[in-house]
C-alpha cells in the first residue's frame, strides 16, 4: 500500500503524464457520446447485453462444451489451460512442434528457402494485442526459451520497445507524448528524431511489415467466441490482428473461458457496443470471423476451399481463476468485454494512469479482477476508488463496479482451488487502526439512536482547519475530512420530502419530452439517409472512404482510369471482379509489392458503412489486407441495413474466415491523433454498381 501511494504521488506530479491523460479522457468522452447518440435504444441494448453475459456465466460449462465441440468440428485444435504456467507451456509446445515438423521453411511471399537444420535461427512470433497474454506473462516465458516475440499493435510495440507494460487496456501508450515516441524511435530504430506522427506511424508500419511476412507463428487474443458456430471474433483497427491470423503458417489464439456469446445475433449486439465504448466508433475497422485453418479443395465435403490463412490454428482456453470468480461474489466481473470505458470515466485513473496501479489490469475493473486473476495482494487497489459510480454508468454491460469494489474491500475474494471457495479477510489492504475504526463505525451505525447521538455530540466540536489526521489514514493529504453535521439527514427529511416529490414530477415531464424528441430525431435520420445506398455512402465517407456510383457497363473504364491515376501497374484481384479490370495486370497470388487490391464483397452494411468479405476459392482475403489501396466492387442490391442482417447470411457461417471492414486502417495510439494506413490499407474506394433498375 505504501508503494502504491508513492506511485500515486509520482503520477500526480508528472506534468507530461497529466497532459497525456487529460487529452485521452476528453477525447474519449466526446467520441463515446457521439457514437452512442446514433443508437437511441442504447439502454435496451445495454440491458440485453447484461442479460446475455449473466446467462453465459451462469451456464458457462454448457456454453463451453457447445463452443469447444464446434471449434474442433471446424478443424481448430483446442487446448485447456488451468493457469498461466500451463498456458505458457502449451504455447511453447506448439512452437517446438512447429519447428520440428518443418525441416525446410518456405517464405510464401519472397520464395526464399531457409534450411532450419543447417542454418538455425530464432523462432519469430508476431503478436497482436492480447490482455490474456499480459495476464500470463507470455512474452517473458517465450523469450526465456530464445523465442523472439514482437508486439504488432502500434501502442503495444511502443511500450515493448520501452520495456513497459501497457498503461491502458485499449490505448497501451496513453501515458506518452509524441516527443517520447520520437526519442524512442530515434534510439531504437535509428531514424532521425521527429515528432511528426504520420512519420512515426509509417516507420512502425515499415518495420513491422517485415515481421508479418517472416513470422513463424501468429499469436492473438479473442474478443468473442460464438458458441453456436465455433467462430473466433477478433476486433482491431490497425489491421495487425488480421495480419497475425492470416499470414503466418501457424496461428495461436488465447481466450479467457468467459469470453463467449451464444449466437451470431448476440455477437452483432456486442459489436455495436464494444467499439462505441472503447474508441467512440460505430464499428472497429476490422472484425475478423475465424472458423477454421486454410482449407484444401475436397469434392467429398460441402465446405469450400480457402486459399489463404494458416495451415494450423490452435485455441487455448484459459481459466486462471475465472472458475473461482464465477462461484464468488465477484462473478459479475466476468461480464466485462474489456472495452476500457470504466478507465476513461474513472476520476482516479484519469489522474494516476495505468502504471501507478502496478497490476496488469488497471482502473476500476482491474481493481476487482487483479486480486483474483493475478495476485491476492492487489486487493488494496479497491481502496483507490471514490465509489462515485462513473464506472458503472460508462459500462456498456452495466456491471455494478462500485458494488464489486466494496466486496473486494470487504475481503470477499475467490480462492483459486478445486473447491473455488471464498475467503473473507475484511478490509484487506487497510492498516489495522483503520480496520478498528471501521468496526467501531459499523457498531455505532447499527443503532439509529446511538448514531444520532454520536453525530450531534461530535458535530458540536468540529476539528479546526489546521488539524490533520495522520497520513496513514489517507485523509488530509489526499482527500478532505468532512465536517460532521449537527442536524442529521433524518431531521431534515421532512423539509425536503415535498421538494423531492415536485422534482420527480418535473423529471417525468422532461422524460416525456425526451421521448418525443427521440421520435422526431428518428424521423429526421430517416429523412436524411433516405435509402440504404445513401446511408451506406454517408457512413463510408465519414470513415475516410470514397464511394463512386457507376453502371456495370461503365465500370471497367472508370476502374481502369482510377487505378492509372494512382500509378498502379499491377493489382491483386479476386475472380469475382477480374472481368472488370482492363489494361492493368491482375494477379491472384499475394505479393507485398503490389499497391492495390481489388475485391468483391458478400454484402455492404448501411448502418455502419461496412463491407463483409468472406474467404473462399478465388477470394483471397490478402487482397484486402496487404496492398496500401483497397478497391471494392459492390452492387447496390447487396447493401443490407445492419450488422445483424449481414451475420445472418449462411456464407458467413460456412467460410473458413471472413472479415467486416469498416473504413481504412487507422490508429490513434500516439497522442490520440488519428492516422490512416497503419498495417492495412490506408485508402478504401468502393465502386457501387447501380442495379436498382435491372431485372
C-alpha positions as CSV (number, residue, x, y, z in Angstrom):
1,X,0.0,0.0,0.0
2,X,2.9,2.4,0.8
3,X,4.4,1.7,-2.6
4,X,1.1,2.4,-4.3
5,X,0.8,5.7,-2.5
6,X,4.2,6.7,-3.6
7,X,3.3,5.8,-7.2
8,X,0.2,8.0,-6.9
9,X,2.3,10.9,-5.8
10,X,4.8,10.5,-8.6
11,X,2.0,10.2,-11.2
12,X,0.2,13.3,-10.0
13,X,3.5,15.3,-10.0
14,X,4.3,14.1,-13.6
15,X,3.2,17.0,-15.8
16,X,3.8,15.1,-19.0
17,X,1.6,12.2,-17.8
18,X,-1.1,14.6,-16.6
19,X,-1.3,16.3,-20.0
20,X,-1.5,12.9,-21.8
21,X,-4.2,11.6,-19.5
22,X,-6.3,14.7,-19.8
23,X,-6.2,14.6,-23.6
24,X,-7.2,11.0,-23.6
25,X,-10.1,11.4,-21.2
26,X,-11.6,14.4,-23.0
27,X,-11.4,12.9,-26.5
28,X,-12.7,9.5,-25.3
29,X,-15.6,11.2,-23.6
30,X,-16.6,13.2,-26.7
31,X,-16.1,10.3,-29.0
32,X,-18.2,8.0,-26.9
33,X,-21.1,10.4,-26.6
34,X,-21.2,11.0,-30.3
35,X,-21.1,7.2,-31.1
36,X,-23.9,6.3,-28.7
37,X,-26.0,9.2,-29.9
38,X,-26.5,7.1,-33.1
39,X,-28.3,4.3,-31.2
40,X,-31.3,5.8,-29.2
41,X,-32.1,2.3,-28.0
42,X,-28.8,2.1,-26.1
43,X,-30.5,1.4,-22.7
44,X,-32.3,-1.6,-24.2
45,X,-29.1,-2.9,-25.8
46,X,-27.2,-2.5,-22.6
47,X,-29.8,-4.4,-20.6
48,X,-29.8,-7.2,-23.2
49,X,-26.0,-7.4,-23.2
50,X,-26.1,-7.7,-19.4
51,X,-28.6,-10.4,-19.5
52,X,-26.7,-12.4,-22.2
53,X,-23.4,-12.2,-20.2
54,X,-25.3,-13.2,-17.0
55,X,-26.7,-16.2,-18.8
56,X,-23.3,-17.2,-20.2
57,X,-21.6,-17.0,-16.8
58,X,-24.4,-18.9,-15.1
59,X,-24.3,-21.7,-17.8
60,X,-20.7,-21.4,-18.6
61,X,-20.0,-25.2,-18.6
62,X,-22.8,-25.8,-21.1
63,X,-21.8,-23.0,-23.4
64,X,-18.1,-24.0,-23.3
65,X,-19.0,-27.6,-24.2
66,X,-21.0,-26.4,-27.2
67,X,-18.3,-23.9,-28.3
68,X,-15.4,-26.5,-28.0
69,X,-17.4,-29.1,-30.0
70,X,-18.0,-26.6,-32.8
71,X,-14.4,-25.3,-32.8
72,X,-13.0,-28.8,-33.1
73,X,-15.5,-29.7,-35.8
74,X,-14.2,-26.7,-37.7
75,X,-10.7,-28.0,-37.6
76,X,-9.1,-25.8,-34.9
77,X,-7.1,-27.6,-32.2
78,X,-8.4,-26.8,-28.7
79,X,-6.3,-26.7,-25.5
80,X,-7.4,-26.1,-22.0
81,X,-5.1,-24.3,-19.5
82,X,-5.9,-24.2,-15.8
83,X,-3.4,-21.4,-15.0
84,X,-0.7,-19.2,-16.5
85,X,2.1,-21.7,-16.3
86,X,0.1,-24.3,-18.2
87,X,-0.9,-21.8,-20.9
88,X,2.7,-20.8,-21.4
89,X,3.8,-24.4,-21.6
90,X,1.1,-25.1,-24.3
91,X,2.3,-22.2,-26.4
92,X,5.9,-23.4,-26.1
93,X,4.9,-27.0,-27.0
94,X,3.1,-25.7,-30.1
95,X,6.1,-23.6,-31.1
96,X,8.6,-26.6,-30.7
97,X,6.3,-28.9,-32.6
98,X,6.0,-26.4,-35.4
99,X,9.8,-26.2,-35.7
100,X,10.3,-30.0,-35.6
101,X,7.6,-30.6,-38.2
102,X,9.2,-28.2,-40.7
103,X,12.6,-29.1,-42.0
104,X,12.6,-26.5,-44.8
105,X,10.8,-23.3,-44.2
106,X,9.4,-21.6,-47.4
107,X,8.7,-17.9,-47.3
108,X,5.5,-17.7,-49.2
109,X,6.0,-14.0,-50.1
110,X,9.6,-13.9,-51.2
111,X,10.0,-17.6,-52.4
112,X,13.2,-17.9,-50.4
113,X,14.1,-21.1,-48.5
114,X,15.9,-21.4,-45.2
115,X,17.3,-24.8,-44.2
116,X,16.4,-24.8,-40.5
117,X,18.5,-27.9,-39.9
118,X,21.8,-26.3,-41.0
119,X,21.0,-22.7,-40.5
120,X,19.2,-22.4,-37.2
121,X,17.6,-19.2,-36.3
122,X,15.3,-17.9,-33.6
123,X,11.7,-18.6,-34.0
124,X,9.8,-15.3,-34.7
125,X,6.3,-14.8,-33.2
126,X,4.2,-11.9,-34.5
127,X,1.7,-11.0,-31.7
128,X,-1.4,-8.8,-31.8
129,X,-2.7,-7.1,-28.6
130,X,-4.0,-9.6,-26.0
131,X,-4.6,-8.8,-22.4
132,X,-4.7,-12.5,-21.6
133,X,-1.1,-12.8,-22.8
134,X,-0.2,-10.0,-20.5
135,X,-2.0,-11.7,-17.7
136,X,0.1,-14.9,-18.1
137,X,3.3,-13.0,-18.9
138,X,3.6,-14.9,-22.1
139,X,6.3,-12.8,-23.8
140,X,8.7,-13.3,-20.9
141,X,8.1,-17.1,-20.9
142,X,8.8,-17.3,-24.6
143,X,11.9,-15.1,-24.6
144,X,13.4,-17.2,-21.8
145,X,13.5,-20.0,-24.4
146,X,15.2,-17.9,-27.1
147,X,12.0,-17.2,-29.0
148,X,11.6,-13.7,-30.4
149,X,8.2,-12.1,-29.8
150,X,7.2,-8.8,-31.5
151,X,4.1,-6.8,-30.5
152,X,2.5,-5.5,-33.6
153,X,-0.2,-3.2,-32.3
154,X,1.4,0.3,-32.5
155,X,0.8,1.2,-28.9
156,X,2.0,-2.3,-27.7
157,X,5.1,-2.0,-29.9
158,X,6.0,1.3,-28.4
159,X,5.7,0.1,-24.8
160,X,7.6,-3.1,-25.7
161,X,10.5,-1.0,-27.0
162,X,10.4,0.9,-23.7
163,X,10.4,-2.3,-21.7
164,X,7.0,-1.4,-20.1
165,X,3.6,-2.9,-19.7
166,X,0.5,-1.4,-21.3
167,X,-0.9,1.6,-19.4
168,X,-4.4,1.2,-20.7
169,X,-6.5,-1.8,-21.9
170,X,-7.3,-0.1,-25.3
171,X,-4.6,2.5,-25.6
172,X,-1.3,0.9,-24.3
173,X,0.8,4.1,-24.8
174,X,-1.7,6.6,-23.5
175,X,0.9,7.9,-21.0
176,X,3.3,9.0,-23.7
177,X,3.6,12.2,-25.8
178,X,4.8,12.4,-29.4
179,X,8.2,13.6,-28.2
180,X,8.6,10.4,-26.1
181,X,7.9,8.3,-29.1
182,X,10.2,10.3,-31.3
183,X,13.1,9.9,-29.0
184,X,12.3,6.2,-28.6
185,X,12.3,5.5,-32.4
186,X,15.4,7.6,-32.8
187,X,17.2,5.5,-30.2
188,X,15.8,2.1,-31.0
189,X,15.1,2.2,-34.8
190,X,17.8,4.7,-35.8
191,X,15.6,7.2,-37.6
192,X,16.2,11.0,-37.3
193,X,14.3,12.5,-34.3
194,X,10.9,13.7,-35.3
195,X,7.6,14.5,-33.6
196,X,5.6,14.1,-36.8
197,X,3.0,11.4,-36.0
198,X,2.4,10.1,-39.6
199,X,6.2,9.7,-40.0
200,X,6.4,7.8,-36.7
201,X,3.5,5.6,-37.7
202,X,4.9,4.9,-41.2
203,X,8.2,3.9,-39.6
204,X,6.5,1.3,-37.4
205,X,4.5,0.1,-40.4
206,X,7.7,-0.5,-42.4
207,X,9.5,-2.3,-39.6
208,X,6.5,-4.5,-38.6
209,X,5.7,-5.4,-42.2
210,X,8.8,-7.5,-42.3
211,X,7.8,-9.2,-39.1
212,X,4.4,-10.1,-40.5
213,X,5.9,-11.5,-43.7
214,X,8.5,-13.7,-42.0
215,X,6.8,-14.7,-38.7
216,X,6.7,-18.4,-38.0
217,X,3.7,-18.1,-35.7
218,X,1.0,-15.5,-35.1
219,X,-0.5,-15.1,-31.6
220,X,-3.7,-13.2,-31.0
221,X,-6.3,-12.8,-28.4
222,X,-10.1,-13.4,-28.9
223,X,-12.7,-10.7,-28.2
224,X,-15.7,-13.1,-28.5
225,X,-16.2,-16.8,-29.1
226,X,-19.5,-17.7,-30.7
227,X,-20.9,-20.9,-29.1
228,X,-23.4,-21.8,-31.9
229,X,-20.8,-21.8,-34.7
230,X,-17.4,-22.0,-33.0
231,X,-16.3,-18.7,-34.6
232,X,-13.5,-16.7,-33.1
233,X,-14.1,-12.9,-33.4
234,X,-11.1,-10.6,-33.2
235,X,-11.6,-6.8,-33.3
236,X,-8.8,-4.4,-34.3
237,X,-8.4,-1.1,-36.0
238,X,-4.8,-1.2,-37.4
239,X,-5.0,-4.5,-39.3
240,X,-2.3,-6.3,-37.2
241,X,-4.9,-8.7,-35.9
242,X,-5.7,-9.7,-39.5
243,X,-2.0,-10.0,-40.3
244,X,-1.1,-12.4,-37.5
245,X,-4.2,-14.6,-38.1
246,X,-3.7,-14.7,-41.9
247,X,0.0,-14.6,-42.9
248,X,2.0,-16.9,-40.6
249,X,1.6,-20.7,-41.1
250,X,0.5,-21.3,-37.5
251,X,-2.0,-19.2,-35.5
252,X,-2.4,-19.5,-31.8
253,X,-5.4,-17.7,-30.2
254,X,-5.6,-17.1,-26.4
255,X,-9.1,-16.7,-24.9
256,X,-10.5,-16.4,-21.4
257,X,-13.2,-19.0,-20.9
258,X,-15.7,-16.3,-20.1
259,X,-15.4,-14.5,-23.5
260,X,-18.4,-16.3,-25.0
261,X,-21.6,-15.2,-26.7
262,X,-24.3,-17.7,-27.5
263,X,-25.2,-16.8,-31.1
264,X,-24.1,-14.6,-34.1
265,X,-27.1,-12.4,-33.4
266,X,-25.7,-11.8,-29.9
267,X,-22.3,-11.1,-31.5
268,X,-23.9,-8.3,-33.6
269,X,-25.2,-6.7,-30.4
270,X,-21.7,-6.7,-28.7
271,X,-20.1,-5.4,-31.9
272,X,-22.4,-2.4,-31.7
273,X,-21.3,-1.8,-28.0
274,X,-17.6,-2.6,-27.8
275,X,-16.2,-0.1,-30.4
276,X,-18.5,2.7,-29.2
277,X,-17.4,2.2,-25.6
278,X,-13.7,1.6,-26.4
279,X,-12.8,4.1,-29.2
280,X,-16.0,6.0,-30.0
281,X,-16.5,4.2,-33.3
282,X,-19.7,2.7,-34.6
283,X,-17.6,-0.3,-35.7
284,X,-14.0,-1.1,-35.4
285,X,-12.2,-1.2,-38.8
286,X,-11.8,-4.9,-38.8
287,X,-13.9,-7.6,-37.1
288,X,-12.4,-10.9,-38.1
289,X,-14.6,-14.0,-38.0
290,X,-12.4,-17.1,-38.0
291,X,-13.8,-20.6,-38.3
292,X,-11.0,-22.9,-39.5
293,X,-7.5,-23.1,-40.9
294,X,-6.8,-22.9,-44.6
295,X,-8.9,-25.4,-46.5
296,X,-7.8,-27.6,-49.4
297,X,-10.3,-28.4,-52.1
298,X,-12.1,-31.6,-51.3
299,X,-15.0,-32.8,-53.5
300,X,-16.3,-35.1,-50.7
301,X,-17.2,-32.1,-48.4
302,X,-19.6,-29.3,-48.9
303,X,-17.1,-26.8,-47.4
304,X,-15.5,-24.5,-49.9
305,X,-11.7,-24.4,-50.2
306,X,-10.0,-21.3,-48.7
307,X,-6.8,-20.2,-50.5
308,X,-5.2,-18.3,-47.6
309,X,-4.8,-18.4,-43.9
310,X,-2.6,-20.5,-41.5
311,X,-2.2,-24.2,-42.0
312,X,-2.8,-24.8,-38.3
313,X,-5.0,-22.9,-35.8
314,X,-4.8,-23.5,-32.1
315,X,-7.2,-22.2,-29.4
316,X,-6.0,-22.0,-25.8
317,X,-8.9,-21.6,-23.4
318,X,-7.6,-20.1,-20.1
319,X,-9.2,-20.4,-16.7
320,X,-6.6,-18.9,-14.4
321,X,-9.1,-18.2,-11.6
322,X,-12.1,-17.5,-13.7
323,X,-14.0,-20.5,-12.4
324,X,-13.2,-19.4,-8.9
325,X,-14.6,-15.9,-9.6
326,X,-17.7,-17.4,-11.1
327,X,-18.5,-19.1,-7.8
328,X,-17.7,-16.0,-5.8
329,X,-19.4,-12.6,-5.0
330,X,-17.3,-11.2,-7.8
331,X,-18.9,-13.3,-10.6
332,X,-20.4,-10.2,-12.3
333,X,-16.8,-9.0,-13.1
334,X,-16.8,-11.9,-15.7
335,X,-19.3,-9.9,-17.8
336,X,-16.5,-7.5,-18.8
337,X,-15.8,-7.1,-22.5
338,X,-12.5,-5.3,-22.0
339,X,-13.7,-2.0,-23.6
340,X,-11.8,0.2,-21.2
341,X,-14.7,2.6,-20.8
342,X,-14.5,2.4,-17.0
343,X,-10.9,3.5,-17.1
344,X,-11.7,6.6,-19.2
345,X,-14.6,7.5,-16.8
346,X,-12.8,6.9,-13.5
347,X,-11.5,10.1,-11.8
348,X,-8.8,8.1,-10.1
349,X,-7.4,6.5,-13.3
350,X,-7.6,9.9,-15.1
351,X,-5.2,11.3,-12.5
352,X,-2.7,8.5,-12.0
353,X,-2.8,6.4,-15.2
354,X,-2.4,2.6,-15.5
355,X,1.2,2.1,-14.4
356,X,0.5,3.5,-10.9
357,X,-1.7,0.5,-10.1
358,X,1.2,-1.8,-10.5
359,X,-1.1,-4.5,-11.9
360,X,-1.7,-5.9,-15.4
361,X,-5.4,-4.7,-15.3
362,X,-5.7,-1.1,-14.1
363,X,-8.7,1.0,-13.4
364,X,-12.0,0.0,-11.8
365,X,-12.3,-3.4,-13.4
366,X,-8.6,-4.0,-12.7
367,X,-9.1,-3.2,-9.1
368,X,-11.7,-6.0,-9.0
369,X,-10.2,-8.8,-11.1
370,X,-6.4,-8.3,-10.4
371,X,-6.6,-9.8,-7.0
372,X,-8.4,-12.8,-8.3
373,X,-6.6,-13.4,-11.7
374,X,-3.1,-12.3,-10.8
375,X,-2.3,-12.0,-7.1
376,X,-4.4,-11.5,-3.9
377,X,-2.0,-8.8,-2.9
378,X,-3.7,-6.5,-5.4
379,X,-6.8,-6.3,-3.1
380,X,-5.6,-2.9,-1.9
381,X,-6.4,-1.4,-5.3
382,X,-10.1,-1.4,-4.4
383,X,-9.3,1.4,-2.0
384,X,-8.3,3.6,-5.0
385,X,-11.9,4.5,-5.8
386,X,-14.3,7.3,-4.9
387,X,-17.3,5.0,-5.5
388,X,-18.8,7.8,-7.5
389,X,-20.4,5.4,-9.9
390,X,-19.0,6.8,-13.1
391,X,-17.5,3.4,-14.0
392,X,-20.9,1.7,-13.8
393,X,-22.5,4.5,-15.8
394,X,-19.9,4.1,-18.6
395,X,-20.0,0.3,-18.6
396,X,-21.8,-1.0,-21.8
397,X,-22.8,-4.2,-19.9
398,X,-24.0,-2.4,-16.8
399,X,-21.6,-4.1,-14.4
400,X,-22.1,-2.9,-10.8
401,X,-18.4,-2.0,-10.4
402,X,-18.9,0.1,-7.2
403,X,-20.6,-2.9,-5.6
404,X,-17.8,-5.2,-6.7
405,X,-15.2,-2.8,-5.3
406,X,-17.0,-2.8,-1.9
407,X,-16.9,-6.6,-1.9
408,X,-13.2,-6.6,-2.6
409,X,-12.8,-4.1,0.3
410,X,-14.8,-6.5,2.5
411,X,-12.4,-9.3,1.6
412,X,-14.7,-11.5,-0.3
413,X,-12.1,-12.8,-2.6
414,X,-12.2,-16.1,-4.5
415,X,-9.6,-18.7,-3.8
416,X,-8.2,-20.5,-6.8
417,X,-8.7,-24.1,-5.9
418,X,-10.7,-27.1,-6.8
419,X,-13.4,-26.1,-4.4
420,X,-13.4,-22.5,-5.7
421,X,-14.2,-21.3,-2.2
422,X,-14.3,-17.8,-0.9
423,X,-12.4,-16.2,1.9
424,X,-13.3,-13.2,3.9
425,X,-10.5,-11.0,5.1
426,X,-12.3,-7.8,5.9
427,X,-10.5,-4.6,5.0
428,X,-7.8,-6.4,3.1
429,X,-5.0,-3.9,2.4
430,X,-6.0,-1.5,5.2
431,X,-4.0,-0.6,8.3
432,X,-5.1,-2.3,11.5
433,X,-6.1,1.1,13.1
434,X,-8.3,1.9,10.1
435,X,-10.0,-1.5,10.4
436,X,-10.7,-0.9,14.1
437,X,-12.2,2.5,13.3
438,X,-14.5,1.0,10.6
439,X,-15.6,-1.7,13.1
440,X,-16.5,0.9,15.6
441,X,-18.3,2.9,13.0
442,X,-20.3,-0.1,11.9
443,X,-21.4,-0.8,15.5
444,X,-22.5,2.8,16.0
445,X,-24.3,3.0,12.7
446,X,-26.2,-0.2,13.5
447,X,-28.2,1.7,16.2
448,X,-30.1,4.8,14.9
449,X,-30.3,6.3,18.3
450,X,-26.6,5.9,19.1
451,X,-25.7,7.1,15.6
452,X,-27.8,10.3,16.1
453,X,-26.3,10.9,19.5
454,X,-22.7,10.5,18.3
455,X,-23.2,12.7,15.3
456,X,-24.8,15.5,17.4
457,X,-22.1,15.2,20.0
458,X,-19.1,15.3,17.6
459,X,-20.7,17.9,15.5
460,X,-20.5,20.3,18.4
461,X,-16.7,20.0,18.4
462,X,-15.6,20.2,14.7
463,X,-11.9,19.8,14.0
464,X,-10.1,23.1,13.3
465,X,-8.8,23.5,9.8
466,X,-5.2,23.3,11.0
467,X,-5.7,19.8,12.5
468,X,-5.0,16.9,10.2
469,X,-5.4,13.2,10.7
470,X,-2.3,11.0,10.5
471,X,-1.0,10.5,6.9
472,X,-1.5,6.7,7.1
473,X,-5.3,7.2,7.3
474,X,-5.3,8.7,3.8
475,X,-7.2,11.8,5.0
476,X,-5.6,15.2,4.9
477,X,-3.0,14.9,2.2
478,X,-5.1,13.1,-0.5
479,X,-8.7,13.9,0.5
480,X,-10.7,16.2,2.8
481,X,-12.1,15.0,6.1
482,X,-15.8,16.0,6.1
483,X,-17.2,18.1,8.9
484,X,-19.8,16.1,10.9
485,X,-23.3,17.5,10.8
486,X,-25.2,18.6,13.9
487,X,-28.5,18.1,12.3
488,X,-28.7,14.6,10.7
489,X,-30.4,13.8,7.4
490,X,-33.5,12.3,9.2
491,X,-34.1,15.6,10.9
492,X,-34.1,17.4,7.6
493,X,-36.1,14.8,5.7
494,X,-39.5,16.3,6.3
495,X,-38.4,19.7,4.9
496,X,-37.0,18.2,1.6
497,X,-39.6,15.5,1.1
498,X,-42.1,17.7,-0.7
499,X,-39.2,19.2,-2.8
500,X,-38.1,15.8,-4.0
501,X,-41.7,14.9,-4.9
502,X,-42.0,18.0,-7.0
503,X,-38.7,17.4,-8.6
504,X,-39.8,13.9,-9.5
505,X,-42.8,15.2,-11.3
506,X,-40.7,17.7,-13.2
507,X,-38.3,14.9,-14.3
508,X,-41.2,12.8,-15.5
509,X,-42.4,15.7,-17.7
510,X,-38.9,16.1,-19.1
511,X,-38.6,12.4,-19.8
512,X,-41.8,12.6,-21.9
513,X,-40.3,15.5,-23.8
514,X,-37.2,13.4,-24.4
515,X,-39.2,10.5,-25.8
516,X,-41.0,12.9,-28.1
517,X,-37.6,14.4,-29.2
518,X,-36.2,10.9,-29.8
519,X,-39.1,10.1,-32.1
520,X,-38.5,13.3,-34.0
521,X,-34.8,12.5,-34.3
522,X,-35.5,9.1,-35.7
523,X,-37.8,10.6,-38.3
524,X,-35.1,13.2,-39.1
525,X,-32.5,10.5,-39.6
526,X,-34.8,8.6,-41.9
527,X,-35.3,11.7,-44.0
528,X,-31.5,12.3,-44.1
529,X,-30.5,8.8,-45.0
530,X,-33.4,8.2,-47.4
531,X,-32.2,4.8,-48.8
532,X,-29.8,2.2,-47.7
533,X,-27.4,3.3,-50.5
534,X,-27.4,6.9,-49.3
535,X,-26.8,5.9,-45.7
536,X,-24.0,3.5,-46.7
537,X,-22.3,6.2,-48.8
538,X,-22.7,8.7,-46.0
539,X,-21.2,6.4,-43.3
540,X,-18.4,5.3,-45.6
541,X,-17.4,8.9,-46.4
542,X,-17.4,9.8,-42.7
543,X,-14.9,7.0,-42.2
544,X,-12.5,8.3,-44.8
545,X,-13.6,6.0,-47.6
546,X,-14.8,7.0,-51.0
547,X,-17.8,5.8,-53.0
548,X,-18.5,6.1,-56.7
549,X,-21.9,5.2,-58.2
550,X,-21.5,3.7,-61.7
551,X,-23.3,1.4,-64.1
552,X,-21.9,-2.0,-64.8
553,X,-21.2,-1.0,-68.4
554,X,-19.0,1.9,-67.5
555,X,-17.3,0.2,-64.5
556,X,-14.3,-1.2,-66.5
557,X,-13.3,2.2,-67.9
558,X,-13.9,4.0,-64.6
559,X,-11.9,1.4,-62.6
560,X,-9.0,1.5,-65.1
561,X,-8.9,5.2,-65.1
562,X,-8.9,5.3,-61.3
563,X,-6.1,2.8,-60.9
564,X,-4.0,4.5,-63.5
565,X,-4.5,7.8,-61.7
566,X,-2.9,6.2,-58.7
567,X,0.1,4.9,-60.7
568,X,-0.9,1.3,-60.2
569,X,0.5,-1.2,-62.7
570,X,-0.5,-4.4,-61.1
571,X,-3.3,-5.4,-58.8
572,X,-4.2,-8.4,-56.7
573,X,-7.8,-9.3,-57.6
574,X,-10.3,-12.0,-56.9
575,X,-12.2,-13.9,-59.5
576,X,-15.5,-12.1,-59.0
577,X,-14.1,-8.7,-60.2
578,X,-11.3,-9.8,-62.6
579,X,-13.7,-9.2,-65.6
580,X,-13.9,-5.5,-64.8
581,X,-10.1,-5.0,-64.9
582,X,-8.7,-4.0,-68.3
583,X,-5.3,-2.6,-69.3
584,X,-3.8,-3.5,-65.9
585,X,-2.1,-6.8,-64.9
586,X,-4.3,-8.6,-62.4
587,X,-2.7,-11.4,-60.3
588,X,-4.3,-13.7,-57.7
589,X,-1.3,-14.6,-55.5
590,X,-0.4,-12.2,-52.7
591,X,2.6,-10.0,-53.2
592,X,3.7,-7.3,-50.7
593,X,5.0,-5.1,-53.6
594,X,1.5,-4.8,-55.2
595,X,0.0,-1.4,-54.2
596,X,-3.7,-2.1,-54.9
597,X,-6.1,-5.0,-54.2
598,X,-9.5,-5.2,-56.0
599,X,-12.2,-7.4,-54.4
600,X,-15.8,-8.1,-54.5
601,X,-17.8,-8.4,-51.2
602,X,-20.6,-10.6,-49.8
603,X,-22.7,-7.6,-48.6
604,X,-22.4,-4.0,-47.6
605,X,-23.9,-2.7,-44.3
606,X,-25.8,0.6,-44.5
607,X,-25.9,1.3,-40.8
608,X,-22.1,1.5,-40.4
609,X,-20.7,1.8,-43.9
610,X,-19.1,-1.6,-43.5
611,X,-18.2,-4.3,-46.1
612,X,-18.4,-8.1,-45.4
613,X,-15.7,-10.2,-47.1
614,X,-15.5,-14.0,-46.9
615,X,-12.6,-16.2,-47.9
616,X,-13.1,-18.9,-50.4
617,X,-12.0,-20.2,-53.8
618,X,-10.9,-17.3,-55.9
619,X,-11.5,-14.9,-53.0
620,X,-8.1,-14.4,-51.2
621,X,-8.5,-12.2,-48.1
622,X,-5.0,-11.0,-48.5
623,X,-6.2,-8.8,-51.4
624,X,-8.0,-6.6,-48.9
625,X,-5.1,-6.6,-46.4
626,X,-1.6,-6.4,-47.9
627,X,-1.9,-3.6,-50.5
628,X,-2.0,0.1,-49.4
629,X,-5.1,0.7,-51.6
630,X,-8.3,-1.4,-51.3
631,X,-10.8,-1.1,-54.1
632,X,-14.2,-2.8,-53.8
633,X,-16.9,-3.6,-56.3
634,X,-20.3,-3.7,-54.7
635,X,-23.8,-3.8,-56.2
636,X,-26.4,-1.6,-54.6
637,X,-28.7,-4.6,-54.2
638,X,-26.1,-6.2,-51.9
639,X,-26.5,-3.5,-49.2
640,X,-28.2,-4.7,-46.0
641,X,-29.5,-2.5,-43.2
642,X,-27.5,-3.7,-40.2
643,X,-24.6,-5.9,-39.0
644,X,-27.1,-8.4,-37.6
645,X,-28.7,-8.8,-41.1
646,X,-25.2,-9.5,-42.5
647,X,-24.3,-12.1,-39.9
648,X,-27.5,-14.0,-40.8
649,X,-26.1,-14.9,-44.2
650,X,-25.1,-18.6,-44.4
651,X,-21.9,-17.7,-46.2
652,X,-20.6,-16.0,-43.0
653,X,-21.1,-19.3,-41.1
654,X,-19.6,-21.5,-43.7
655,X,-16.5,-19.6,-44.7
656,X,-13.1,-20.6,-43.2
657,X,-12.6,-16.9,-42.4
658,X,-14.2,-13.6,-43.1
659,X,-14.0,-10.0,-42.0
660,X,-16.2,-7.0,-41.6
661,X,-14.2,-4.0,-43.0
662,X,-15.3,-0.5,-41.8
663,X,-13.1,2.1,-43.4
664,X,-9.3,2.4,-44.0
665,X,-6.8,1.0,-41.4
666,X,-6.3,3.5,-38.6
667,X,-4.7,4.2,-35.3
668,X,-4.7,6.9,-32.6
669,X,-2.1,5.4,-30.3
670,X,0.1,8.4,-30.4
671,X,-1.5,11.4,-28.5
672,X,-4.9,10.3,-29.7
673,X,-4.1,11.6,-33.1
674,X,-5.9,9.8,-35.9
675,X,-3.6,8.4,-38.6
676,X,-4.8,6.4,-41.6
677,X,-2.9,3.5,-43.1
678,X,-1.2,1.5,-40.4
679,X,-0.8,-2.2,-41.2
680,X,-3.8,-2.5,-43.5
681,X,-4.8,-0.3,-46.5
682,X,-4.7,3.5,-46.0
683,X,-7.3,4.0,-48.7
684,X,-10.7,2.4,-49.3
685,X,-12.6,3.0,-52.5
686,X,-16.0,1.5,-53.3
687,X,-17.4,1.4,-56.8
688,X,-21.2,1.0,-56.4
689,X,-22.9,-0.7,-59.3
690,X,-26.4,0.7,-59.6
691,X,-28.5,-2.4,-60.3
692,X,-31.7,-1.0,-58.8
693,X,-33.5,-1.0,-62.2
694,X,-32.0,-4.3,-63.5
695,X,-34.2,-7.4,-63.9
